[in-house]
Amino acid sequence: MADPRIKTLKIKTGVVKRLTKEKLMYIQETDQQQEKVEKLRKAGIDESTLKKQEEVLRESQMMIPDTQRRLKAAFEDLKSVVADCEELKEEPDYLNARKFLAEAEKEMN
């Protein structure tokens, strides 16, 4: 029968993978929205439309720290599970978890 820790590794790896992707998406969305707001300012668009787009920008900016916090918690959680599963180091799911830990660590800053 398969080791139940493998299932835990898969789940926690998926969480780290999703949150890493989510953080990158919010950063990209914030950059795009910032450009959009700048273009609208230069075009002299009406104030209500500009305010609404600035609000959308602020909402995107607020999501980055939240996602960062959740990513850090998931990262630490996966890191501890990986440390407890050293004897599974030949398993593909263990290797996958290590790979995503390395990728997520780059996004932690």
MOPAC internal coordinates of N, CA, C and O (Angstrom, degrees):
PM7 1SCF
backbone

  N    0.0000 0     0.00 0     0.00 0    0    0    0
  C    1.4536 1     0.00 0     0.00 0    1    0    0
  C    1.5321 1   109.00 1     0.00 0    2    1    0
  O    1.2310 1   120.87 1   -35.28 1    3    2    1
  N    1.3034 1   115.94 1   144.72 1    3    2    1
  C    1.4669 1   121.18 1  -176.61 1    5    3    2
  C    1.5316 1   110.74 1   -69.64 1    6    5    3
  O    1.2310 1   121.42 1   -33.22 1    7    6    5
  N    1.2922 1   114.88 1   146.78 1    7    6    5
  C    1.4656 1   122.37 1   178.65 1    9    7    6
  C    1.5380 1   109.32 1   -66.54 1   10    9    7
  O    1.2310 1   119.38 1   -51.59 1   11   10    9
  N    1.3293 1   118.78 1   128.41 1   11   10    9
  C    1.4757 1   120.52 1  -179.20 1   13   11   10
  C    1.5322 1   113.14 1   -64.72 1   14   13   11
  O    1.2310 1   120.63 1   160.71 1   15   14   13
  N    1.3111 1   116.39 1   -19.29 1   15   14   13
  C    1.4703 1   119.14 1   178.09 1   17   15   14
  C    1.5276 1   111.72 1   -68.11 1   18   17   15
  O    1.2310 1   120.30 1   155.05 1   19   18   17
  N    1.3276 1   117.03 1   -24.95 1   19   18   17
  C    1.4638 1   120.63 1   178.28 1   21   19   18
  C    1.5237 1   109.81 1   -64.42 1   22   21   19
  O    1.2310 1   120.62 1   137.77 1   23   22   21
  N    1.3239 1   116.42 1   -42.23 1   23   22   21
  C    1.4659 1   120.31 1   177.79 1   25   23   22
  C    1.5315 1   110.40 1   -62.41 1   26   25   23
  O    1.2310 1   120.45 1   137.63 1   27   26   25
  N    1.3157 1   116.74 1   -42.37 1   27   26   25
  C    1.4679 1   121.31 1   178.06 1   29   27   26
  C    1.5181 1   110.20 1   -62.26 1   30   29   27
  O    1.2310 1   120.49 1   137.52 1   31   30   29
  N    1.3265 1   116.68 1   -42.48 1   31   30   29
  C    1.4643 1   120.93 1   177.59 1   33   31   30
  C    1.5268 1   110.97 1   -59.73 1   34   33   31
  O    1.2310 1   120.47 1   134.99 1   35   34   33
  N    1.3347 1   116.70 1   -45.01 1   35   34   33
  C    1.4651 1   121.10 1  -179.70 1   37   35   34
  C    1.5279 1   111.06 1   -60.53 1   38   37   35
  O    1.2310 1   120.69 1   133.50 1   39   38   37
  N    1.3211 1   116.28 1   -46.50 1   39   38   37
  C    1.4683 1   121.01 1  -177.89 1   41   39   38
  C    1.5173 1   110.63 1   -63.59 1   42   41   39
  O    1.2310 1   120.58 1   130.48 1   43   42   41
  N    1.3037 1   116.49 1   -49.52 1   43   42   41
  C    1.4668 1   120.51 1  -176.18 1   45   43   42
  C    1.5312 1   111.29 1   -69.10 1   46   45   43
  O    1.2310 1   120.17 1   147.78 1   47   46   45
  N    1.3193 1   117.28 1   -32.22 1   47   46   45
  C    1.4639 1   120.88 1   175.12 1   49   47   46
  C    1.5258 1   109.55 1   -65.80 1   50   49   47
  O    1.2310 1   120.47 1   138.19 1   51   50   49
  N    1.3184 1   116.70 1   -41.81 1   51   50   49
  C    1.4661 1   121.15 1   178.27 1   53   51   50
  C    1.5190 1   112.20 1   -61.48 1   54   53   51
  O    1.2310 1   120.57 1   141.34 1   55   54   53
  N    1.3221 1   116.52 1   -38.66 1   55   54   53
  C    1.4666 1   120.91 1   178.97 1   57   55   54
  C    1.5318 1   110.03 1   -65.00 1   58   57   55
  O    1.2310 1   120.43 1   133.59 1   59   58   57
  N    1.3108 1   116.79 1   -46.41 1   59   58   57
  C    1.4705 1   120.32 1   179.90 1   61   59   58
  C    1.5280 1   110.17 1   -63.80 1   62   61   59
  O    1.2310 1   120.40 1   137.90 1   63   62   61
  N    1.3058 1   116.83 1   -42.10 1   63   62   61
  C    1.4626 1   121.34 1   179.39 1   65   63   62
  C    1.5330 1   110.41 1   -61.07 1   66   65   63
  O    1.2310 1   120.30 1   133.36 1   67   66   65
  N    1.3230 1   117.03 1   -46.64 1   67   66   65
  C    1.4666 1   121.90 1  -178.57 1   69   67   66
  C    1.5203 1   111.39 1   -64.53 1   70   69   67
  O    1.2310 1   120.15 1   135.47 1   71   70   69
  N    1.3247 1   117.33 1   -44.53 1   71   70   69
  C    1.4610 1   120.48 1  -178.44 1   73   71   70
  C    1.5340 1   111.99 1   -68.41 1   74   73   71
  O    1.2310 1   120.13 1   145.58 1   75   74   73
  N    1.3184 1   117.35 1   -34.42 1   75   74   73
  C    1.4586 1   120.38 1   176.16 1   77   75   74
  C    1.5248 1   109.78 1   -63.67 1   78   77   75
  O    1.2310 1   121.22 1   134.41 1   79   78   77
  N    1.3086 1   115.28 1   -45.59 1   79   78   77
  C    1.4620 1   121.20 1   178.96 1   81   79   78
  C    1.5351 1   110.57 1   -63.96 1   82   81   79
  O    1.2310 1   120.81 1   138.51 1   83   82   81
  N    1.3212 1   116.06 1   -41.49 1   83   82   81
  C    1.4652 1   122.07 1   179.90 1   85   83   82
  C    1.5325 1   111.15 1   -62.05 1   86   85   83
  O    1.2310 1   120.54 1   136.31 1   87   86   85
  N    1.3181 1   116.57 1   -43.69 1   87   86   85
  C    1.4670 1   120.12 1   179.80 1   89   87   86
  C    1.5221 1   110.49 1   -62.23 1   90   89   87
  O    1.2310 1   120.39 1   134.56 1   91   90   89
  N    1.3142 1   116.85 1   -45.44 1   91   90   89
  C    1.4634 1   120.54 1   178.88 1   93   91   90
  C    1.5266 1   111.17 1   -61.82 1   94   93   91
  O    1.2310 1   120.70 1   141.78 1   95   94   93
  N    1.3224 1   116.27 1   -38.22 1   95   94   93
  C    1.4635 1   120.86 1   178.54 1   97   95   94
  C    1.5282 1   110.76 1   -63.92 1   98   97   95
  O    1.2310 1   120.00 1   136.05 1   99   98   97
  N    1.3357 1   117.60 1   -43.95 1   99   98   97
  C    1.4676 1   120.39 1   179.52 1  101   99   98
  C    1.5228 1   111.69 1   -65.18 1  102  101   99
  O    1.2310 1   119.96 1   142.78 1  103  102  101
  N    1.3145 1   117.68 1   -37.22 1  103  102  101
  C    1.4665 1   120.78 1   177.30 1  105  103  102
  C    1.5263 1   109.65 1   -63.77 1  106  105  103
  O    1.2310 1   120.88 1   134.52 1  107  106  105
  N    1.3201 1   115.91 1   -45.48 1  107  106  105
  C    1.4682 1   120.55 1   179.22 1  109  107  106
  C    1.5278 1   110.36 1   -63.47 1  110  109  107
  O    1.2310 1   120.17 1   136.35 1  111  110  109
  N    1.3166 1   117.28 1   -43.65 1  111  110  109
  C    1.4667 1   121.78 1   179.31 1  113  111  110
  C    1.5284 1   110.99 1   -61.90 1  114  113  111
  O    1.2310 1   120.23 1   139.51 1  115  114  113
  N    1.3230 1   117.16 1   -40.49 1  115  114  113
  C    1.4611 1   121.77 1   178.83 1  117  115  114
  C    1.5218 1   110.35 1   -63.75 1  118  117  115
  O    1.2310 1   120.13 1   136.38 1  119  118  117
  N    1.3178 1   117.36 1   -43.62 1  119  118  117
  C    1.4616 1   120.96 1   178.74 1  121  119  118
  C    1.5290 1   111.28 1   -62.15 1  122  121  119
  O    1.2310 1   120.79 1   135.83 1  123  122  121
  N    1.3347 1   116.09 1   -44.17 1  123  122  121
  C    1.4626 1   120.34 1   179.53 1  125  123  122
  C    1.5248 1   111.26 1   -64.43 1  126  125  123
  O    1.2310 1   120.60 1   138.14 1  127  126  125
  N    1.3245 1   116.45 1   -41.86 1  127  126  125
  C    1.4551 1   120.44 1  -179.31 1  129  127  126
  C    1.5274 1   111.04 1   -67.46 1  130  129  127
  O    1.2310 1   120.58 1   143.65 1  131  130  129
  N    1.3324 1   116.49 1   -36.35 1  131  130  129
  C    1.4685 1   121.08 1   177.39 1  133  131  130
  C    1.5244 1   109.93 1   -61.33 1  134  133  131
  O    1.2310 1   120.51 1   135.52 1  135  134  133
  N    1.3237 1   116.63 1   -44.48 1  135  134  133
  C    1.4693 1   120.99 1   177.97 1  137  135  134
  C    1.5217 1   110.69 1   -62.26 1  138  137  135
  O    1.2310 1   120.81 1   138.70 1  139  138  137
  N    1.3150 1   116.06 1   -41.30 1  139  138  137
  C    1.4624 1   120.95 1  -179.69 1  141  139  138
  C    1.5301 1   110.61 1   -62.80 1  142  141  139
  O    1.2310 1   120.24 1   136.10 1  143  142  141
  N    1.3217 1   117.15 1   -43.90 1  143  142  141
  C    1.4646 1   121.47 1   179.58 1  145  143  142
  C    1.5269 1   109.92 1   -63.11 1  146  145  143
  O    1.2310 1   120.31 1   137.76 1  147  146  145
  N    1.3289 1   117.00 1   -42.24 1  147  146  145
  C    1.4690 1   120.76 1   179.22 1  149  147  146
  C    1.5318 1   110.92 1   -62.31 1  150  149  147
  O    1.2310 1   120.61 1   137.11 1  151  150  149
  N    1.3285 1   116.43 1   -42.89 1  151  150  149
  C    1.4646 1   120.20 1   178.86 1  153  151  150
  C    1.5230 1   110.91 1   -63.01 1  154  153  151
  O    1.2310 1   120.55 1   138.55 1  155  154  153
  N    1.3359 1   116.56 1   -41.45 1  155  154  153
  C    1.4603 1   120.27 1   179.85 1  157  155  154
  C    1.5239 1   111.09 1   -65.23 1  158  157  155
  O    1.2310 1   120.53 1   141.17 1  159  158  157
  N    1.3302 1   116.60 1   -38.83 1  159  158  157
  C    1.4768 1   120.23 1   177.62 1  161  159  158
  C    1.5282 1   110.49 1   -61.37 1  162  161  159
  O    1.2310 1   121.18 1   133.34 1  163  162  161
  N    1.3316 1   115.35 1   -46.66 1  163  162  161
  C    1.4646 1   120.12 1  -178.67 1  165  163  162
  C    1.5238 1   111.53 1   -65.89 1  166  165  163
  O    1.2310 1   120.52 1   147.70 1  167  166  165
  N    1.3367 1   116.62 1   -32.30 1  167  166  165
  C    1.4600 1   120.73 1  -179.01 1  169  167  166
  C    1.5296 1   111.47 1   -78.01 1  170  169  167
  O    1.2310 1   120.36 1   167.76 1  171  170  169
  N    1.3321 1   116.92 1   -12.24 1  171  170  169
  C    1.4611 1   120.38 1   179.49 1  173  171  170
  C    1.5223 1   112.77 1    71.42 1  174  173  171
  O    1.2310 1   120.71 1  -143.50 1  175  174  173
  N    1.3047 1   116.24 1    36.50 1  175  174  173
  C    1.4761 1   121.85 1  -179.00 1  177  175  174
  C    1.5273 1   109.49 1   -66.33 1  178  177  175
  O    1.2310 1   120.64 1   -20.01 1  179  178  177
  N    1.3406 1   116.39 1   159.99 1  179  178  177
  C    1.4729 1   119.36 1  -177.69 1  181  179  178
  C    1.5267 1   111.90 1   -61.97 1  182  181  179
  O    1.2310 1   121.33 1   -28.27 1  183  182  181
  N    1.3132 1   115.05 1   151.73 1  183  182  181
  C    1.4669 1   123.15 1  -171.39 1  185  183  182
  C    1.5266 1   112.84 1   -60.87 1  186  185  183
  O    1.2310 1   119.69 1   141.10 1  187  186  185
  N    1.3273 1   118.20 1   -38.90 1  187  186  185
  C    1.4729 1   119.96 1  -177.17 1  189  187  186
  C    1.5293 1   111.75 1   -66.28 1  190  189  187
  O    1.2310 1   120.32 1   140.03 1  191  190  189
  N    1.3142 1   116.99 1   -39.97 1  191  190  189
  C    1.4693 1   120.70 1   177.99 1  193  191  190
  C    1.5226 1   109.91 1   -65.84 1  194  193  191
  O    1.2310 1   120.86 1   138.16 1  195  194  193
  N    1.3205 1   115.97 1   -41.84 1  195  194  193
  C    1.4624 1   120.55 1   179.49 1  197  195  194
  C    1.5230 1   111.14 1   -63.34 1  198  197  195
  O    1.2310 1   120.27 1   136.24 1  199  198  197
  N    1.3231 1   117.08 1   -43.76 1  199  198  197
  C    1.4722 1   121.08 1   179.38 1  201  199  198
  C    1.5278 1   110.91 1   -62.13 1  202  201  199
  O    1.2310 1   120.53 1   138.88 1  203  202  201
  N    1.3186 1   116.59 1   -41.12 1  203  202  201
  C    1.4658 1   120.58 1   179.72 1  205  203  202
  C    1.5373 1   110.39 1   -62.99 1  206  205  203
  O    1.2310 1   120.22 1   137.08 1  207  206  205
  N    1.3292 1   117.18 1   -42.92 1  207  206  205
  C    1.4624 1   120.61 1   179.80 1  209  207  206
  C    1.5316 1   111.09 1   -68.18 1  210  209  207
  O    1.2310 1   120.40 1   145.37 1  211  210  209
  N    1.3262 1   116.84 1   -34.63 1  211  210  209
  C    1.4686 1   120.03 1   175.78 1  213  211  210
  C    1.5223 1   110.64 1   -66.58 1  214  213  211
  O    1.2310 1   120.67 1   144.84 1  215  214  213
  N    1.3277 1   116.33 1   -35.16 1  215  214  213
  C    1.4662 1   120.60 1   177.23 1  217  215  214
  C    1.5325 1   110.08 1   -65.51 1  218  217  215
  O    1.2310 1   120.73 1   137.34 1  219  218  217
  N    1.3134 1   116.22 1   -42.66 1  219  218  217
  C    1.4719 1   120.84 1   177.43 1  221  219  218
  C    1.5350 1   109.30 1   -60.80 1  222  221  219
  O    1.2310 1   120.56 1   138.80 1  223  222  221
  N    1.3310 1   116.53 1   -41.20 1  223  222  221
  C    1.4666 1   121.41 1   178.21 1  225  223  222
  C    1.5264 1   110.65 1   -61.48 1  226  225  223
  O    1.2310 1   119.87 1   133.61 1  227  226  225
  N    1.3101 1   117.86 1   -46.39 1  227  226  225
  C    1.4744 1   121.40 1  -179.88 1  229  227  226
  C    1.5283 1   111.15 1   -62.37 1  230  229  227
  O    1.2310 1   120.57 1   140.05 1  231  230  229
  N    1.3253 1   116.52 1   -39.95 1  231  230  229
  C    1.4685 1   119.51 1   178.64 1  233  231  230
  C    1.5360 1   110.88 1   -62.38 1  234  233  231
  O    1.2310 1   120.62 1   138.06 1  235  234  233
  N    1.3166 1   116.41 1   -41.94 1  235  234  233
  C    1.4668 1   119.94 1   178.06 1  237  235  234
  C    1.5214 1   110.77 1   -64.48 1  238  237  235
  O    1.2310 1   120.53 1   139.18 1  239  238  237
  N    1.3271 1   116.58 1   -40.82 1  239  238  237
  C    1.4610 1   121.10 1   179.54 1  241  239  238
  C    1.5228 1   111.32 1   -64.98 1  242  241  239
  O    1.2310 1   120.16 1   145.53 1  243  242  241
  N    1.3298 1   117.30 1   -34.47 1  243  242  241
  C    1.4695 1   120.66 1  -179.93 1  245  243  242
  C    1.5216 1   111.81 1   -71.18 1  246  245  243
  O    1.2310 1   120.02 1   155.48 1  247  246  245
  N    1.3160 1   117.57 1   -24.52 1  247  246  245
  C    1.4600 1   120.58 1  -178.57 1  249  247  246
  C    1.5289 1   112.30 1   -74.78 1  250  249  247
  O    1.2310 1   119.96 1   154.66 1  251  250  249
  N    1.3184 1   117.68 1   -25.34 1  251  250  249
  C    1.4752 1   120.32 1  -177.09 1  253  251  250
  C    1.5308 1   111.66 1   -63.32 1  254  253  251
  O    1.2310 1   118.72 1   128.94 1  255  254  253
  N    1.3556 1   120.05 1   -51.06 1  255  254  253
  C    1.4717 1   118.41 1   179.42 1  257  255  254
  C    1.5346 1   112.86 1   -63.81 1  258  257  255
  O    1.2310 1   120.76 1   144.28 1  259  258  257
  N    1.3296 1   116.15 1   -35.72 1  259  258  257
  C    1.4635 1   119.65 1   178.75 1  261  259  258
  C    1.5274 1   110.59 1   -63.73 1  262  261  259
  O    1.2310 1   120.96 1   133.87 1  263  262  261
  N    1.3186 1   115.77 1   -46.13 1  263  262  261
  C    1.4620 1   120.30 1   179.08 1  265  263  262
  C    1.5273 1   110.50 1   -65.36 1  266  265  263
  O    1.2310 1   120.57 1   142.42 1  267  266  265
  N    1.3227 1   116.51 1   -37.58 1  267  266  265
  C    1.4711 1   121.31 1   177.56 1  269  267  266
  C    1.5302 1   110.28 1   -61.43 1  270  269  267
  O    1.2310 1   120.65 1   136.48 1  271  270  269
  N    1.3267 1   116.37 1   -43.52 1  271  270  269
  C    1.4643 1   120.87 1   179.88 1  273  271  270
  C    1.5316 1   110.51 1   -63.30 1  274  273  271
  O    1.2310 1   120.52 1   134.53 1  275  274  273
  N    1.3347 1   116.62 1   -45.47 1  275  274  273
  C    1.4676 1   120.34 1   179.66 1  277  275  274
  C    1.5273 1   110.87 1   -66.00 1  278  277  275
  O    1.2310 1   120.31 1   141.81 1  279  278  277
  N    1.3360 1   117.01 1   -38.19 1  279  278  277
  C    1.4611 1   121.16 1   178.05 1  281  279  278
  C    1.5224 1   110.48 1   -63.41 1  282  281  279
  O    1.2310 1   120.67 1   137.38 1  283  282  281
  N    1.3147 1   116.32 1   -42.62 1  283  282  281
  C    1.4690 1   119.80 1  -179.89 1  285  283  282
  C    1.5298 1   110.83 1   -62.07 1  286  285  283
  O    1.2310 1   120.65 1   136.59 1  287  286  285
  N    1.3383 1   116.36 1   -43.41 1  287  286  285
  C    1.4680 1   120.16 1   179.33 1  289  287  286
  C    1.5316 1   110.76 1   -64.04 1  290  289  287
  O    1.2310 1   120.29 1   135.90 1  291  290  289
  N    1.3417 1   117.05 1   -44.10 1  291  290  289
  C    1.4630 1   120.93 1   179.91 1  293  291  290
  C    1.5300 1   110.74 1   -66.84 1  294  293  291
  O    1.2310 1   120.78 1   142.87 1  295  294  293
  N    1.3225 1   116.12 1   -37.13 1  295  294  293
  C    1.4652 1   121.51 1   178.28 1  297  295  294
  C    1.5227 1   110.48 1   -61.24 1  298  297  295
  O    1.2310 1   120.85 1   130.98 1  299  298  297
  N    1.3243 1   115.99 1   -49.02 1  299  298  297
  C    1.4696 1   120.44 1  -179.79 1  301  299  298
  C    1.5292 1   110.92 1   -63.24 1  302  301  299
  O    1.2310 1   120.99 1   141.33 1  303  302  301
  N    1.3239 1   115.71 1   -38.67 1  303  302  301
  C    1.4603 1   120.83 1   179.03 1  305  303  302
  C    1.5324 1   110.44 1   -63.27 1  306  305  303
  O    1.2310 1   120.54 1   131.19 1  307  306  305
  N    1.3175 1   116.57 1   -48.81 1  307  306  305
  C    1.4720 1   120.54 1   179.06 1  309  307  306
  C    1.5253 1   110.83 1   -64.18 1  310  309  307
  O    1.2310 1   120.72 1   141.05 1  311  310  309
  N    1.3137 1   116.22 1   -38.95 1  311  310  309
  C    1.4676 1   120.73 1   179.79 1  313  311  310
  C    1.5301 1   110.60 1   -59.78 1  314  313  311
  O    1.2310 1   120.32 1   137.72 1  315  314  313
  N    1.3316 1   117.00 1   -42.28 1  315  314  313
  C    1.4648 1   119.77 1   179.63 1  317  315  314
  C    1.5308 1   111.50 1   -69.39 1  318  317  315
  O    1.2310 1   120.44 1   142.97 1  319  318  317
  N    1.3318 1   116.77 1   -37.03 1  319  318  317
  C    1.4687 1   119.33 1   177.91 1  321  319  318
  C    1.5301 1   110.06 1   -65.89 1  322  321  319
  O    1.2310 1   120.66 1   137.56 1  323  322  321
  N    1.3206 1   116.34 1   -42.44 1  323  322  321
  C    1.4721 1   120.19 1   178.63 1  325  323  322
  C    1.5328 1   109.92 1   -61.75 1  326  325  323
  O    1.2310 1   120.60 1   138.48 1  327  326  325
  N    1.3234 1   116.45 1   -41.52 1  327  326  325
  C    1.4679 1   120.12 1   179.43 1  329  327  326
  C    1.5240 1   111.27 1   -63.02 1  330  329  327
  O    1.2310 1   120.39 1   145.69 1  331  330  329
  N    1.3371 1   116.85 1   -34.31 1  331  330  329
  C    1.4664 1   120.72 1   179.79 1  333  331  330
  C    1.5248 1   112.89 1   -78.28 1  334  333  331
  O    1.2310 1   120.10 1   168.76 1  335  334  333
  N    1.3277 1   117.41 1   -11.24 1  335  334  333
  C    1.4665 1   121.20 1  -175.22 1  337  335  334
  C    1.5295 1   112.55 1  -113.71 1  338  337  335
  O    1.2310 1   120.22 1  -150.78 1  339  338  337
  N    1.2992 1   117.19 1    29.22 1  339  338  337
  C    1.4675 1   120.90 1  -177.92 1  341  339  338
  C    1.5303 1   112.79 1   -52.88 1  342  341  339
  O    1.2310 1   120.34 1   145.17 1  343  342  341
  N    1.3160 1   116.95 1   -34.83 1  343  342  341
  C    1.4684 1   119.11 1  -177.84 1  345  343  342
  C    1.5321 1   112.71 1   -71.51 1  346  345  343
  O    1.2310 1   120.12 1   171.86 1  347  346  345
  N    1.3336 1   117.38 1    -8.14 1  347  346  345
  C    1.4681 1   121.17 1   176.92 1  349  347  346
  C    1.5257 1   111.40 1   -96.19 1  350  349  347
  O    1.2310 1   119.93 1  -162.99 1  351  350  349
  N    1.3198 1   117.73 1    17.01 1  351  350  349
  C    1.4590 1   121.20 1  -171.51 1  353  351  350
  C    1.5256 1   114.66 1   -60.83 1  354  353  351
  O    1.2310 1   119.77 1   166.76 1  355  354  353
  N    1.3138 1   118.04 1   -13.24 1  355  354  353
  C    1.4654 1   120.91 1   177.36 1  357  355  354
  C    1.5268 1   112.02 1   -89.31 1  358  357  355
  O    1.2310 1   120.21 1   167.79 1  359  358  357
  N    1.3221 1   117.20 1   -12.21 1  359  358  357
  C    1.4660 1   121.83 1  -177.60 1  361  359  358
  C    1.5280 1   110.71 1   -74.02 1  362  361  359
  O    1.2310 1   119.84 1   -41.60 1  363  362  361
  N    1.3333 1   117.91 1   138.40 1  363  362  361
  C    1.4729 1   120.80 1   178.02 1  365  363  362
  C    1.5399 1   112.43 1   -59.42 1  366  365  363
  O    1.2310 1   120.17 1   143.47 1  367  366  365
  N    1.3180 1   117.29 1   -36.53 1  367  366  365
  C    1.4666 1   120.20 1  -179.98 1  369  367  366
  C    1.5263 1   111.94 1   -67.57 1  370  369  367
  O    1.2310 1   120.43 1   146.35 1  371  370  369
  N    1.2979 1   116.79 1   -33.65 1  371  370  369
  C    1.4705 1   121.22 1   175.90 1  373  371  370
  C    1.5333 1   109.74 1   -66.72 1  374  373  371
  O    1.2310 1   120.92 1   134.56 1  375  374  373
  N    1.3230 1   115.85 1   -45.44 1  375  374  373
  C    1.4628 1   120.61 1   179.61 1  377  375  374
  C    1.5275 1   110.77 1   -63.87 1  378  377  375
  O    1.2310 1   120.87 1   141.18 1  379  378  377
  N    1.3207 1   115.94 1   -38.82 1  379  378  377
  C    1.4628 1   121.52 1   177.48 1  381  379  378
  C    1.5265 1   110.60 1   -63.27 1  382  381  379
  O    1.2310 1   120.55 1   137.96 1  383  382  381
  N    1.3189 1   116.55 1   -42.04 1  383  382  381
  C    1.4663 1   121.08 1   178.86 1  385  383  382
  C    1.5182 1   110.30 1   -62.28 1  386  385  383
  O    1.2310 1   120.19 1   137.43 1  387  386  385
  N    1.3202 1   117.25 1   -42.57 1  387  386  385
  C    1.4767 1   120.98 1   178.37 1  389  387  386
  C    1.5253 1   110.71 1   -62.66 1  390  389  387
  O    1.2310 1   120.96 1   139.80 1  391  390  389
  N    1.3332 1   115.78 1   -40.20 1  391  390  389
  C    1.4629 1   120.81 1   179.90 1  393  391  390
  C    1.5403 1   110.49 1   -61.84 1  394  393  391
  O    1.2310 1   120.45 1   133.79 1  395  394  393
  N    1.3287 1   116.75 1   -46.21 1  395  394  393
  C    1.4629 1   119.94 1  -178.63 1  397  395  394
  C    1.5226 1   112.00 1   -72.13 1  398  397  395
  O    1.2310 1   120.10 1   152.97 1  399  398  397
  N    1.3112 1   117.41 1   -27.03 1  399  398  397
  C    1.4708 1   119.36 1   173.08 1  401  399  398
  C    1.5308 1   109.72 1   -63.30 1  402  401  399
  O    1.2310 1   120.70 1   136.58 1  403  402  401
  N    1.3154 1   116.26 1   -43.42 1  403  402  401
  C    1.4697 1   120.29 1   179.73 1  405  403  402
  C    1.5257 1   110.75 1   -64.38 1  406  405  403
  O    1.2310 1   120.14 1   137.89 1  407  406  405
  N    1.3363 1   117.34 1   -42.11 1  407  406  405
  C    1.4679 1   121.10 1   179.57 1  409  407  406
  C    1.5303 1   110.73 1   -66.10 1  410  409  407
  O    1.2310 1   120.53 1   136.98 1  411  410  409
  N    1.3105 1   116.60 1   -43.02 1  411  410  409
  C    1.4721 1   120.64 1  -179.00 1  413  411  410
  C    1.5188 1   111.03 1   -66.83 1  414  413  411
  O    1.2310 1   120.81 1   145.85 1  415  414  413
  N    1.3147 1   116.06 1   -34.15 1  415  414  413
  C    1.4720 1   119.44 1  -179.14 1  417  415  414
  C    1.5277 1   110.85 1   -61.26 1  418  417  415
  O    1.2310 1   120.16 1   146.91 1  419  418  417
  N    1.3455 1   117.29 1   -33.09 1  419  418  417
  C    1.4541 1   121.11 1   178.21 1  421  419  418
  C    1.5289 1   110.78 1   -65.47 1  422  421  419
  O    1.2310 1   120.28 1   148.65 1  423  422  421
  N    1.3321 1   117.07 1   -31.35 1  423  422  421
  C    1.4650 1   122.18 1  -177.65 1  425  423  422
  C    1.5154 1   113.65 1   -90.39 1  426  425  423
  O    1.2310 1   120.35 1   179.53 1  427  426  425
  N    1.2976 1   116.94 1    -0.47 1  427  426  425
  C    1.4683 1   120.34 1  -176.23 1  429  427  426
  C    1.5301 1   112.70 1   -73.29 1  430  429  427
  O    1.2310 1   119.82 1   161.35 1  431  430  429
  N    1.2980 1   117.94 1   -18.65 1  431  430  429
  C    1.4731 1   120.47 1  -177.29 1  433  431  430
  C    1.4996 1   111.45 1   -85.12 1  434  433  431
  O    1.2310 1   120.10 1   180.00 1  435  434  433

